[in-house]
Amino acid sequence: MALSLRTLDDGAWVSAADERRTGASELWHVTGVCECPIAEFVVEGVTDVAVDGRTVAAETYGRCITCGRSTTTAPIPVGRVIDGRYEPIDRDAIRRPVGSSASA
Ligand SMILES: [Zn+2]
């Protein structure tokens, strides 16, 4: 099973199986990236993307529009691999960075 995952256009997009799937200028609800219980996080760029088990997660940088904090994130789930295909997670889902407590 080989789902190709990469970043495109200087980190503007996450590409899965050569389709642009998610990326810069999206608004995500994320926990643990700032002091807000749930950040309104605007993605400004994607630095890396990888699959961990079935979870596709992207390291991103961006800004919480509630408190204004700019940050680089641990990998944040953007989708799942199901039967070798990429399935995006719900756009309104509350996302929790993968392994955020161990991240530098
Ligand atoms: Zn915030």
Residues whose N, C-alpha, C, O or C-beta is under 5 A from the ligand:
A	BS01	ZN	C34 E35 C36 A39 C64 T66 C67
